[in-house]
């Protein structure tokens, strides 16, 4: 019997947690994403071929969308093979802010933490997890050890928190969500 892929098991747990946190159908007037179900916006559901009423979106369809768009497509499954907690954070941030933003936070943090490129070279902040980003992640973890993963996670969350506050400052209607974003998306280990 083949062993389950650890990246797949991690993704299953992360997807279940985000679906549980996001809940069923919501259509908050201040949410620019419009109607959502299980955290999947109507625009995303339609782009993925779902044609039914948003309040009837099956949980299994939402899970499939999360796996394709927020785990596999951005390469967060590859990050999980190097640093599972970082991959979990990328997934959670990607769901809430977009996978490009999440990848950009990782790249910016890696560049800022490489001690003026002494530990590993700077990488382009292209918002795409590719071989250079994975190599920089490996260089960081080698230089800083297992404890470094916690520091990298904190740096990524600091960038995310700043983005939430700036969003609320630019668009006061988003203040309705700021408390929940900070309570549920910052400082929680998304891998558990």
Protein Blocks (a to p, Z undefined) as FASTA:
>chain_A
ZZddfklmmmmmmmmmmmmmnopadddfklmnlpaeehiafklmmmnopabdfklocfkl
mmmmmmmmmmmmnommmmmmmommlmmmmmmmmmmnojklmmmmmmmmmmmmnogollpc
cdddehpacfklmmmmmmmmmmnommlmmmmmmmmmmmmmmmmmmmmmmmmmlmmmmmmm
mmmmgopafkZZ
